[in-house]
């Protein structure tokens, strides 16, 4: 067996893995990065980038379909999915090539193959042993399914991976799961002309978000004729060459062309040698300290295999953190609650910090909230979007949660996360001047309302 070594060995080249590699190289460490498939991982090839490309195509389709509302005459002949996928693939390919060039420019050695942890400082790839002073586990996640549901059998039941490359738009689609992935695909397919039904076991869509925001999203989806059946479970799925049939616990039976199973993602930790080497797992996830150290000295873990939000930008930040931790820089521990989260549906959902429920559990009943409806925001009316901005404020006056729903509100999350992460006093933040007309004014109006001086809201 051949052997080589580096200061840092990284298993997985997705968001967390390549961020750790690049930051380690910047800090003067030699790096070997092991990746089974392609650099960029799920985010670049099956997640963030391709799905957001689809969502932009969907937005363009909606704009073309409703152009007459804005005084523009357009003939809309439908969606050419082959061209949509070509557009999507062009973006992925361009970004992939750029990432390859970036990694190469830092002198990072990339080993293609399936790696396996074989010791506290060793990774085995095919017939080669790669050792390092530190090892970073960054093997990502894969779509989850449910017992008794045959993914891919007959082609009528798919995960998000297969949904990205469907050759045609389904006429009728059922989506099992009303979280981020489910509502984003519901939004895409509805914009492309499909009849969509979401089945969610929890009482509401995007159940991890603030309840007020969920209600706004559900109303918006009803206006788009997207059906949401919440608080109900699937008891049986059958399919044949022509259709898929879903039986619900309520006794209802739904039929469709495609069933998308969007019930979350599970960590890629099985058969990776983790437990055999002493790395503790909990329900498949790697157990770490707040400094992302595993139960094996000098072995770290980042990204989707670590319990918490499964977000690419969380993986990036954890990768940077671990590289600096290995280098002895003692970076500040990442506040998971301060990581912004955006669901890129139509309308978008964006949030950072605590929900109202979580804030009341933490601070008691003296938590203050204010919700500003986008109906009073000029730019939102120009865009013909509805929604709201909700602030959650601790008894001390500090902003501890910002929750938004409406088209393009994801662009406001930068200011929102500064309010939370810098523990800004809401009354002080109310002094900020927001350009007019912008959607940012909605956040400003909410802050002014908290400060007791609302301008465009009464009562």
C-alpha positions as CSV (number, residue, x, y, z in Angstrom):
1,X,0.0,0.0,0.0
2,X,1.4,3.4,-1.0
3,X,1.5,6.2,1.5
4,X,1.6,10.0,1.5
5,X,0.9,12.7,4.1
6,X,0.0,16.3,4.7
7,X,-0.6,18.6,7.6
8,X,-4.4,18.4,7.1
9,X,-6.3,15.6,5.5
10,X,-10.0,16.3,4.6
11,X,-12.5,13.6,3.8
12,X,-15.1,15.2,1.5
13,X,-15.0,18.1,-0.9
14,X,-18.3,19.8,-0.4
15,X,-19.0,23.2,1.2
16,X,-17.4,22.4,4.5
17,X,-14.5,20.3,3.1
18,X,-13.3,22.7,0.5
19,X,-13.7,25.7,2.8
20,X,-11.5,23.9,5.3
21,X,-9.0,23.1,2.6
22,X,-8.7,26.6,1.2
23,X,-8.4,28.2,4.7
24,X,-5.8,25.7,5.8
25,X,-3.8,26.4,2.7
26,X,-4.1,30.1,3.3
27,X,-2.6,29.5,6.8
28,X,0.4,27.7,5.3
29,X,-0.7,24.1,5.9
30,X,-0.2,21.4,3.3
31,X,-3.6,19.8,2.4
32,X,-4.8,16.6,0.9
33,X,-8.5,16.7,0.0
34,X,-10.3,13.3,-0.7
35,X,-13.5,13.5,-2.8
36,X,-15.4,10.5,-4.1
37,X,-17.4,12.4,-6.7
38,X,-16.9,16.1,-7.7
39,X,-15.7,19.1,-5.9
40,X,-18.5,21.2,-4.6
41,X,-20.6,18.4,-3.2
42,X,-24.3,18.5,-2.9
43,X,-24.6,22.2,-2.8
44,X,-23.0,22.8,-6.2
45,X,-24.3,19.7,-8.0
46,X,-27.6,18.6,-6.4
47,X,-28.6,21.3,-4.0
48,X,-28.3,25.1,-3.7
49,X,-27.1,26.0,-7.1
50,X,-29.2,23.8,-9.4
51,X,-32.3,24.2,-7.4
52,X,-32.0,28.0,-7.3
53,X,-31.4,28.0,-11.1
54,X,-34.7,26.2,-11.4
55,X,-36.4,28.7,-9.1
56,X,-35.1,31.6,-11.2
57,X,-36.5,29.9,-14.3
58,X,-39.7,29.5,-12.4
59,X,-39.7,33.2,-11.5
60,X,-39.1,34.1,-15.2
61,X,-42.1,31.9,-16.2
62,X,-44.3,33.6,-13.6
63,X,-43.2,37.0,-14.9
64,X,-43.9,36.1,-18.5
65,X,-47.3,34.6,-17.6
66,X,-48.3,37.8,-15.6
67,X,-46.6,40.4,-17.7
68,X,-49.8,42.0,-18.8
69,X,-50.4,43.1,-15.2
70,X,-47.3,45.4,-15.6
71,X,-48.4,46.7,-19.0
72,X,-46.2,44.4,-21.0
73,X,-47.6,42.2,-23.8
74,X,-45.8,38.8,-23.9
75,X,-46.8,35.6,-25.5
76,X,-46.1,32.7,-23.1
77,X,-45.9,29.3,-24.8
78,X,-45.0,27.3,-21.7
79,X,-41.8,25.8,-20.3
80,X,-39.1,24.1,-22.4
81,X,-37.6,21.9,-19.7
82,X,-34.7,20.8,-21.9
83,X,-33.6,24.4,-22.2
84,X,-34.2,25.1,-18.5
85,X,-31.9,22.2,-17.6
86,X,-29.3,23.4,-20.1
87,X,-29.3,26.8,-18.4
88,X,-29.0,25.1,-15.0
89,X,-26.1,22.8,-16.1
90,X,-24.2,25.7,-17.6
91,X,-24.2,27.5,-14.3
92,X,-23.1,24.4,-12.4
93,X,-20.4,23.6,-14.9
94,X,-19.0,27.1,-14.8
95,X,-18.9,27.3,-11.0
96,X,-17.4,23.8,-10.8
97,X,-14.5,24.7,-13.2
98,X,-14.0,27.9,-11.2
99,X,-13.8,25.9,-7.9
100,X,-11.4,23.4,-9.4
101,X,-9.1,26.2,-10.5
102,X,-9.3,27.9,-7.1
103,X,-8.4,24.8,-5.2
104,X,-5.5,24.1,-7.6
105,X,-4.2,27.6,-7.2
106,X,-3.7,27.0,-3.5
107,X,-1.6,23.9,-4.1
108,X,-4.2,21.6,-2.6
109,X,-3.8,18.0,-3.6
110,X,-7.1,16.4,-4.6
111,X,-7.5,12.7,-4.5
112,X,-10.4,11.2,-6.3
113,X,-11.9,8.1,-4.7
114,X,-14.0,6.9,-1.8
115,X,-12.1,7.5,1.4
116,X,-12.5,5.7,4.7
117,X,-11.2,6.7,8.2
118,X,-8.8,4.0,9.4
119,X,-7.2,5.6,12.4
120,X,-6.9,8.8,14.4
121,X,-4.7,10.4,11.6
122,X,-5.3,8.1,8.6
123,X,-7.6,7.9,5.6
124,X,-7.5,5.0,3.2
125,X,-8.4,5.6,-0.4
126,X,-8.3,2.5,-2.7
127,X,-4.8,1.1,-2.0
128,X,-3.3,4.2,-0.6
129,X,-2.9,5.4,3.0
130,X,-3.1,9.1,3.5
131,X,-2.1,10.5,6.9
132,X,-2.2,13.9,8.4
133,X,-1.6,15.8,11.6
134,X,-5.3,16.6,11.6
135,X,-8.2,14.9,9.9
136,X,-11.4,16.7,9.0
137,X,-14.6,14.7,8.3
138,X,-16.9,16.4,5.8
139,X,-18.8,13.7,4.0
140,X,-22.1,15.5,3.7
141,X,-25.6,14.1,3.5
142,X,-28.1,12.3,1.2
143,X,-31.8,12.5,0.7
144,X,-33.8,10.5,3.3
145,X,-36.7,8.2,2.5
146,X,-39.3,6.4,4.5
147,X,-39.9,2.7,5.1
148,X,-42.0,1.1,2.4
149,X,-41.5,3.8,-0.2
150,X,-39.6,2.5,-3.2
151,X,-37.5,5.3,-4.5
152,X,-36.8,5.0,-8.2
153,X,-38.8,1.8,-8.7
154,X,-41.0,2.5,-11.7
155,X,-39.7,6.1,-11.8
156,X,-42.8,7.6,-10.2
157,X,-41.3,8.1,-6.7
158,X,-38.2,10.4,-6.6
159,X,-35.9,12.3,-4.2
160,X,-34.7,15.8,-4.9
161,X,-31.7,14.4,-6.7
162,X,-33.9,12.8,-9.4
163,X,-36.4,15.7,-9.4
164,X,-33.6,18.0,-10.6
165,X,-33.3,16.0,-13.8
166,X,-36.8,15.0,-14.6
167,X,-37.2,15.1,-18.5
168,X,-40.6,16.7,-18.3
169,X,-42.8,18.8,-15.9
170,X,-45.3,16.6,-14.1
171,X,-49.0,17.5,-14.7
172,X,-49.8,16.5,-11.1
173,X,-47.2,16.2,-8.3
174,X,-47.4,15.2,-4.7
175,X,-44.6,16.3,-2.4
176,X,-44.1,14.4,0.9
177,X,-42.6,17.0,3.2
178,X,-43.4,20.7,3.7
179,X,-39.9,21.8,4.8
180,X,-37.4,23.8,2.8
181,X,-36.9,21.3,0.0
182,X,-40.6,20.5,-0.3
183,X,-41.9,24.0,-0.6
184,X,-39.1,25.0,-3.0
185,X,-40.0,22.2,-5.4
186,X,-43.7,22.9,-4.9
187,X,-43.0,26.5,-6.0
188,X,-41.0,25.5,-9.0
189,X,-43.5,23.0,-10.3
190,X,-46.5,25.2,-9.7
191,X,-44.8,28.0,-11.7
192,X,-44.1,25.5,-14.5
193,X,-47.8,24.7,-14.6
194,X,-48.1,21.6,-12.5
195,X,-50.9,20.9,-10.0
196,X,-49.1,20.4,-6.7
197,X,-50.2,18.9,-3.3
198,X,-47.9,19.0,-0.3
199,X,-48.3,16.5,2.5
200,X,-46.7,17.5,5.8
201,X,-46.9,15.5,9.0
202,X,-46.4,18.5,11.2
203,X,-49.2,21.0,11.8
204,X,-47.9,23.6,9.3
205,X,-45.5,24.2,6.4
206,X,-41.9,25.1,7.2
207,X,-42.5,23.9,10.7
208,X,-39.1,25.0,12.0
209,X,-39.8,28.7,11.2
210,X,-41.9,31.2,13.2
211,X,-45.6,30.3,13.2
212,X,-46.7,33.7,11.9
213,X,-44.4,33.3,8.8
214,X,-45.8,29.8,8.1
215,X,-49.3,31.2,8.0
216,X,-48.4,33.9,5.5
217,X,-46.6,31.3,3.3
218,X,-49.6,28.9,3.5
219,X,-52.0,31.8,2.4
220,X,-49.7,32.7,-0.5
221,X,-49.5,29.0,-1.6
222,X,-53.3,28.8,-1.5
223,X,-53.5,31.9,-3.8
224,X,-51.1,30.0,-6.1
225,X,-53.4,27.0,-6.0
226,X,-50.8,24.9,-4.2
227,X,-52.6,22.5,-1.8
228,X,-51.1,21.8,1.6
229,X,-52.4,18.9,3.7
230,X,-50.8,19.4,7.1
231,X,-50.9,17.3,10.3
232,X,-51.4,14.1,8.3
233,X,-49.2,11.2,7.5
234,X,-48.8,8.9,4.5
235,X,-49.8,5.3,5.2
236,X,-49.3,3.7,1.8
237,X,-47.7,4.4,-1.6
238,X,-48.4,2.4,-4.7
239,X,-47.3,3.0,-8.3
240,X,-47.5,1.6,-11.8
241,X,-46.4,2.7,-15.2
242,X,-48.9,5.5,-15.4
243,X,-49.3,7.0,-11.9
244,X,-48.4,7.0,-8.2
245,X,-51.1,6.7,-5.6
246,X,-50.7,8.0,-2.0
247,X,-53.0,7.0,0.9
248,X,-53.1,9.3,3.8
249,X,-53.9,8.6,7.5
250,X,-57.1,10.6,7.0
251,X,-58.3,8.0,4.5
252,X,-57.8,10.4,1.5
253,X,-56.2,8.9,-1.6
254,X,-54.2,11.2,-3.9
255,X,-53.1,10.4,-7.4
256,X,-50.3,12.0,-9.3
257,X,-47.6,11.6,-12.0
258,X,-44.8,12.0,-9.5
259,X,-44.3,11.7,-5.8
260,X,-41.3,13.7,-4.4
261,X,-40.0,12.4,-1.1
262,X,-38.6,15.5,0.7
263,X,-38.4,14.4,4.3
264,X,-34.9,15.8,5.0
265,X,-31.4,14.6,4.5
266,X,-29.4,12.0,6.5
267,X,-25.7,12.1,7.2
268,X,-23.2,10.1,5.1
269,X,-21.4,8.3,7.9
270,X,-22.3,4.7,7.3
271,X,-19.4,2.4,6.2
272,X,-16.9,5.3,6.6
273,X,-14.9,3.7,9.4
274,X,-15.9,6.4,11.9
275,X,-17.2,4.3,14.8
276,X,-14.5,1.6,14.3
277,X,-12.0,4.4,14.8
278,X,-13.6,5.7,17.9
279,X,-15.7,8.6,16.5
280,X,-18.9,8.7,18.4
281,X,-22.2,8.8,16.4
282,X,-25.7,9.7,17.5
283,X,-28.4,8.6,15.1
284,X,-25.8,8.6,12.4
285,X,-24.5,12.2,13.1
286,X,-21.0,12.8,14.4
287,X,-20.9,14.0,18.0
288,X,-18.6,17.0,18.4
289,X,-17.7,19.6,21.0
290,X,-18.6,23.2,20.4
291,X,-15.2,23.5,18.8
292,X,-16.1,20.7,16.3
293,X,-13.7,18.2,17.8
294,X,-14.9,14.6,17.7
295,X,-14.3,12.0,20.3
296,X,-11.0,11.1,18.6
297,X,-8.1,13.6,19.2
298,X,-7.1,15.6,16.1
299,X,-10.2,14.5,14.2
300,X,-12.8,17.2,13.4
301,X,-16.2,17.2,11.7
302,X,-18.0,19.8,9.7
303,X,-21.2,20.3,7.7
304,X,-24.2,18.1,7.4
305,X,-22.8,15.2,9.4
306,X,-22.8,17.5,12.5
307,X,-26.2,17.8,14.1
308,X,-27.9,21.2,13.3
309,X,-28.9,23.2,10.3
310,X,-28.0,21.5,7.1
311,X,-27.0,24.6,5.2
312,X,-24.1,25.2,2.8
313,X,-23.1,28.5,4.4
314,X,-23.0,26.7,7.8
315,X,-20.6,24.2,6.3
316,X,-18.5,27.0,4.8
317,X,-18.2,28.7,8.2
318,X,-17.5,25.5,10.1
319,X,-14.8,24.6,7.5
320,X,-13.1,28.0,8.1
321,X,-13.5,27.6,11.9
322,X,-11.9,24.2,11.9
323,X,-8.9,25.3,9.7
324,X,-8.3,28.1,12.1
325,X,-8.7,25.8,15.2
326,X,-6.2,23.4,13.7
327,X,-3.8,26.3,13.1
328,X,-4.1,27.3,16.8
329,X,-5.9,30.6,16.2
330,X,-8.7,29.8,18.7
331,X,-11.6,31.3,16.6
332,X,-14.9,32.3,18.3
333,X,-17.4,29.5,18.6
334,X,-20.1,29.7,15.9
335,X,-23.5,30.7,17.3
336,X,-25.8,28.4,15.4
337,X,-28.9,30.5,16.1
338,X,-27.1,33.4,14.3
339,X,-26.8,31.5,11.0
340,X,-29.3,33.0,8.5
341,X,-31.7,30.7,6.8
342,X,-33.6,31.3,3.5
343,X,-36.2,29.3,1.7
344,X,-36.2,30.4,-1.9
345,X,-39.8,29.6,-2.7
346,X,-42.3,32.1,-4.2
347,X,-42.7,33.9,-1.8
348,X,-39.4,33.6,0.0
349,X,-38.9,32.9,3.7
350,X,-35.9,34.4,5.5
351,X,-35.0,34.3,9.2
352,X,-32.3,34.5,11.8
353,X,-32.4,34.1,15.5
354,X,-35.1,32.9,17.8
355,X,-38.8,32.3,16.9
356,X,-41.4,33.9,19.1
357,X,-42.0,30.6,20.8
358,X,-38.3,29.9,21.5
359,X,-37.8,33.5,22.7
360,X,-40.7,33.2,25.2
361,X,-39.3,29.8,26.4
362,X,-35.9,31.5,27.0
363,X,-36.8,35.0,28.3
364,X,-40.4,34.6,29.6
365,X,-43.6,36.3,28.6
366,X,-42.1,39.9,28.5
367,X,-40.9,39.2,25.0
368,X,-42.2,41.8,22.5
369,X,-43.1,41.2,18.9
370,X,-44.1,43.4,16.0
371,X,-45.2,42.3,12.6
372,X,-45.2,44.8,9.7
373,X,-47.3,43.7,6.7
374,X,-45.7,44.3,3.3
375,X,-49.0,45.7,2.1
376,X,-47.6,49.0,3.5
377,X,-44.3,48.8,1.7
378,X,-44.1,50.6,-1.7
379,X,-41.4,48.4,-3.3
380,X,-43.3,45.3,-2.3
381,X,-46.5,46.7,-4.0
382,X,-44.4,47.5,-7.1
383,X,-43.3,43.9,-7.1
384,X,-46.8,42.7,-6.4
385,X,-45.8,40.6,-3.5
386,X,-47.4,40.1,-0.1
387,X,-45.8,39.0,3.2
388,X,-44.5,40.5,6.4
389,X,-41.5,41.3,8.5
390,X,-41.7,40.1,12.2
391,X,-39.3,41.2,14.9
392,X,-38.8,39.4,18.2
393,X,-37.3,41.5,20.9
394,X,-36.1,40.4,24.3
395,X,-37.1,42.2,27.6
396,X,-33.8,44.1,27.4
397,X,-34.8,45.6,24.1
398,X,-32.3,43.6,22.0
399,X,-33.4,42.1,18.7
400,X,-33.3,38.3,19.2
401,X,-35.2,37.2,16.1
402,X,-36.1,38.5,12.6
403,X,-38.6,36.6,10.4
404,X,-39.6,37.6,6.9
405,X,-41.8,36.3,4.1
406,X,-42.3,37.8,0.7
407,X,-40.6,37.9,-2.7
408,X,-36.9,38.9,-2.4
409,X,-36.9,39.1,1.4
410,X,-33.8,36.9,1.3
411,X,-31.9,40.0,0.2
412,X,-32.7,41.6,3.6
413,X,-31.2,38.8,5.7
414,X,-27.7,40.5,5.8
415,X,-29.0,43.4,7.8
416,X,-31.2,41.1,9.8
417,X,-28.3,38.9,10.9
418,X,-26.3,41.9,11.9
419,X,-29.1,43.0,14.2
420,X,-29.1,39.5,15.9
421,X,-25.4,38.7,15.9
422,X,-24.4,42.2,17.2
423,X,-27.2,42.1,19.8
424,X,-28.5,45.4,18.6
425,X,-31.0,47.4,20.6
426,X,-34.2,47.7,18.6
427,X,-34.7,51.4,19.6
428,X,-31.2,52.2,18.5
429,X,-31.6,50.4,15.2
430,X,-34.8,52.4,14.5
431,X,-32.5,55.4,13.9
432,X,-31.1,53.7,10.7
433,X,-32.2,55.3,7.5
434,X,-33.4,53.0,4.8
435,X,-33.5,54.1,1.1
436,X,-36.9,54.7,-0.4
437,X,-38.5,52.8,-2.1
438,X,-36.9,49.5,-0.9
439,X,-38.1,46.4,0.9
440,X,-35.5,47.3,3.5
441,X,-37.9,50.0,4.7
442,X,-40.1,47.2,5.9
443,X,-37.4,46.1,8.4
444,X,-37.0,49.8,9.3
445,X,-40.7,50.2,9.9
446,X,-40.8,47.2,12.2
447,X,-37.9,48.6,14.2
448,X,-39.7,52.0,14.4
449,X,-42.8,50.2,15.6
450,X,-40.8,48.5,18.4
451,X,-39.3,51.9,19.3
452,X,-42.9,53.2,19.8
453,X,-42.8,55.5,16.7
454,X,-44.4,53.7,13.8
455,X,-44.7,55.9,10.7
456,X,-46.8,53.9,8.3
457,X,-48.8,51.7,10.7
458,X,-51.5,52.8,13.0
459,X,-53.0,51.0,16.0
